[in-house]
Amino acid sequence: MKKISFSHEREKRFYQGNRVNWWNFNIETHVLTRHCFNSLKEKVQIALTSPTCDQQKIITVSIIHEPGAGGTTLAKHILWEFRTSFKCAMLERLTEHAYDEIYELWKMFETDLNSAKPVLLLADRGSQVDITFSDLCSKINFMYRKKNLNSKIALPVCVLLTCVREEDFAILHEHDHINEDVTVLLRQKLEEKGHINEKEWCVRKYQEIENLEKS
């Protein structure tokens, strides 16, 4: 009974508008698997496992989303999916010391840096920053060369999963060249096509929560 009560409480908080909790992903029925989840997962998987040159040791995969569309929840869902295969972390604040922390996390538990796996790092472009993301990438690349690491290290040091809020998708399409290999777009609209009808799923979830409240 306690397990059901705990699960319901966590679910209720999320659907009342609070930020998603890691417990919500642990209980599979809490979070909707978005229509672009598999596409994003594949892009991240490719970034984590594909060789890179010595001058590009940090790869960026982006979620461009309308406000309130669930971009951060989608990004956390991706981190949860990869948590057992790669070291995952969230970048709460982008400081000048971030690259040192990323390097330390990258080499943690590794016996041979020639085969070290990349770190999967979630960064919200709306979070507080002391340096730019471009500066972070430059510092990671510089750190890699400065440490005189073996050039045989082909994989990236870090894959940066970024959430970018965009108010006007029309302007985005008109003026920006989007690299679809490393970008997904998420609108504030529930999809009714595909393997999951998002609108129907949310209606069922609302009814389920209402029934639990009444019981």
C-alpha positions as CSV (number, residue, x, y, z in Angstrom):
1,M,0.0,0.0,0.0
2,K,2.9,2.4,0.8
3,K,4.4,1.7,-2.6
4,I,1.2,2.6,-4.4
5,S,0.8,5.7,-2.2
6,F,4.4,6.9,-2.8
7,S,4.0,6.3,-6.6
8,H,0.7,8.2,-6.7
9,E,2.1,11.1,-4.7
10,R,5.1,11.5,-7.1
11,E,2.9,11.2,-10.1
12,K,0.4,13.8,-8.7
13,R,3.2,16.3,-8.0
14,F,4.5,16.0,-11.6
15,Y,1.1,16.4,-13.2
16,Q,0.3,19.4,-10.9
17,G,3.1,21.2,-12.8
18,N,6.1,20.5,-10.7
19,R,9.4,19.5,-12.3
20,V,9.8,15.8,-13.2
21,N,11.5,13.7,-10.6
22,W,13.8,10.8,-11.3
23,W,11.3,8.6,-9.5
24,N,8.8,9.4,-12.3
25,F,11.1,7.7,-14.8
26,N,11.7,4.8,-12.4
27,I,7.9,4.1,-12.5
28,E,7.4,3.6,-16.2
29,T,3.8,4.7,-16.4
30,H,4.4,8.2,-15.1
31,V,6.0,9.9,-18.1
32,L,4.8,9.9,-21.7
33,T,7.4,8.7,-24.2
34,R,7.3,11.6,-26.7
35,H,6.9,11.0,-30.4
36,C,10.5,12.2,-31.0
37,F,12.1,10.2,-28.1
38,N,13.4,7.4,-30.3
39,S,14.8,9.8,-32.9
40,L,16.6,11.8,-30.2
41,K,17.8,8.6,-28.5
42,E,19.4,7.5,-31.8
43,K,21.1,10.8,-32.4
44,V,22.6,10.7,-28.8
45,Q,23.6,7.1,-29.3
46,I,25.5,8.0,-32.5
47,A,27.2,10.9,-30.8
48,L,28.3,8.8,-27.9
49,T,29.7,6.0,-30.0
50,S,31.2,7.7,-33.1
51,P,34.9,8.7,-33.5
52,T,35.8,12.4,-33.4
53,C,38.9,14.3,-34.4
54,D,41.3,15.7,-31.8
55,Q,40.0,19.2,-32.3
56,Q,36.4,18.3,-31.5
57,K,36.1,16.4,-28.2
58,I,32.7,17.7,-27.2
59,I,29.6,17.0,-29.4
60,T,26.3,18.9,-29.0
61,V,22.9,17.4,-29.5
62,S,20.0,19.9,-29.2
63,I,16.4,19.9,-28.3
64,I,14.8,23.1,-29.7
65,H,11.4,23.4,-28.0
66,E,8.6,25.9,-27.5
67,P,8.1,27.0,-23.9
68,G,6.0,24.5,-22.0
69,A,6.5,21.8,-24.6
70,G,8.4,19.5,-22.2
71,G,11.9,19.9,-23.5
72,T,13.6,19.5,-20.2
73,T,11.5,16.4,-19.3
74,L,12.4,14.8,-22.6
75,A,16.1,15.5,-22.0
76,K,15.9,14.0,-18.5
77,H,14.2,11.0,-20.0
78,I,17.1,10.5,-22.4
79,L,19.6,10.7,-19.5
80,W,17.6,8.1,-17.6
81,E,17.7,5.9,-20.7
82,F,21.5,6.0,-20.9
83,R,22.2,6.0,-17.1
84,T,23.4,2.4,-17.0
85,S,25.7,2.6,-20.1
86,F,27.3,6.0,-19.7
87,K,28.2,8.5,-16.9
88,C,25.4,11.0,-16.9
89,A,25.1,14.4,-15.2
90,M,23.2,17.7,-15.2
91,L,25.0,21.0,-15.6
92,E,23.1,23.3,-13.1
93,R,25.3,26.3,-13.7
94,L,27.9,26.9,-16.4
95,T,31.0,28.2,-14.7
96,E,34.7,28.6,-15.6
97,H,35.4,25.4,-13.6
98,A,32.9,23.3,-15.5
99,Y,35.4,21.9,-17.9
100,D,37.6,20.6,-15.0
101,E,34.6,18.9,-13.5
102,I,33.7,17.3,-16.8
103,Y,37.2,16.1,-17.2
104,E,37.3,14.6,-13.7
105,L,33.9,12.9,-14.4
106,W,35.1,11.6,-17.7
107,K,38.2,9.8,-16.2
108,M,36.3,8.6,-13.1
109,F,36.3,4.8,-12.8
110,E,38.3,4.5,-16.1
111,T,41.5,2.3,-16.1
112,D,42.5,3.2,-19.6
113,L,41.6,6.6,-21.1
114,N,42.2,5.2,-24.5
115,S,38.9,3.4,-24.2
116,A,37.1,5.9,-21.9
117,K,33.4,6.4,-22.6
118,P,32.0,9.9,-23.1
119,V,30.1,11.7,-20.4
120,L,26.5,12.5,-21.3
121,L,25.7,16.0,-19.9
122,L,22.4,17.8,-19.8
123,A,22.6,21.6,-20.0
124,D,19.6,23.9,-20.2
125,R,20.4,27.0,-22.3
126,G,18.1,29.0,-19.9
127,S,20.3,28.2,-16.8
128,Q,22.7,30.6,-15.3
129,V,26.0,30.9,-17.1
130,D,29.4,32.5,-16.3
131,I,30.9,31.4,-19.6
132,T,29.4,30.6,-23.0
133,F,28.8,27.2,-24.4
134,S,31.2,28.0,-27.1
135,D,33.8,28.8,-24.4
136,L,33.1,25.5,-22.7
137,C,33.7,23.6,-26.0
138,S,36.9,25.4,-26.6
139,K,38.2,24.7,-23.1
140,I,37.4,21.0,-23.3
141,N,39.3,20.7,-26.6
142,F,42.2,22.7,-25.1
143,M,42.2,20.6,-22.0
144,Y,42.3,17.4,-24.1
145,R,45.4,18.7,-26.0
146,K,47.1,20.1,-22.9
147,K,46.8,16.8,-21.0
148,N,48.8,15.2,-23.9
149,L,46.3,12.5,-24.1
150,N,46.9,9.7,-26.7
151,S,45.5,10.6,-30.1
152,K,44.1,7.0,-30.2
153,I,41.3,8.3,-28.0
154,A,38.7,8.5,-30.8
155,L,35.5,9.0,-28.9
156,P,34.4,12.4,-27.6
157,V,35.1,13.4,-24.0
158,C,31.5,14.7,-23.6
159,V,28.2,14.7,-25.4
160,L,26.3,17.9,-24.4
161,L,22.5,17.5,-24.6
162,T,21.1,21.1,-24.7
163,C,17.6,22.4,-24.3
164,V,17.0,25.5,-26.3
165,R,13.7,27.5,-25.9
166,E,12.4,29.0,-29.1
167,E,9.3,31.2,-29.0
168,D,8.7,31.3,-32.8
169,F,9.4,28.2,-34.8
170,A,8.4,30.0,-38.1
171,I,11.3,32.4,-37.7
172,L,13.6,29.5,-36.8
173,H,12.8,27.7,-40.1
174,E,13.2,30.9,-42.1
175,H,16.5,32.1,-40.8
176,D,18.4,29.2,-39.2
177,H,20.0,26.2,-40.8
178,I,19.1,23.3,-38.6
179,N,21.4,20.2,-38.6
180,E,18.8,17.5,-38.3
181,D,21.5,14.9,-37.5
182,V,22.0,16.5,-34.0
183,T,18.7,18.3,-33.5
184,V,15.1,17.5,-32.7
185,L,12.2,20.0,-32.6
186,L,9.5,19.8,-30.0
187,R,6.3,21.9,-30.2
188,Q,3.8,22.6,-27.5
189,K,1.4,20.3,-29.2
190,L,0.5,16.7,-28.5
191,E,0.9,14.4,-31.5
192,E,-2.0,12.2,-32.5
193,K,-0.1,10.2,-35.1
194,G,2.7,7.7,-34.7
195,H,3.2,4.7,-32.5
196,I,1.8,6.6,-29.5
197,N,-1.2,8.9,-29.7
198,E,0.0,11.5,-27.2
199,K,-3.3,13.2,-26.8
200,E,-5.2,10.0,-26.0
201,W,-2.4,9.0,-23.6
202,C,-2.7,12.2,-21.6
203,V,-6.5,11.9,-21.5
204,R,-6.2,8.4,-20.1
205,K,-3.6,9.5,-17.6
206,Y,-5.8,12.4,-16.4
207,Q,-8.7,10.0,-15.9
208,E,-6.5,7.5,-14.1
209,I,-5.3,10.2,-11.7
210,E,-8.8,11.4,-11.1
211,N,-9.9,7.8,-10.3
212,L,-7.1,7.4,-7.9
213,E,-8.0,10.6,-6.1
214,K,-11.6,9.4,-5.7
215,S,-10.6,5.9,-4.4
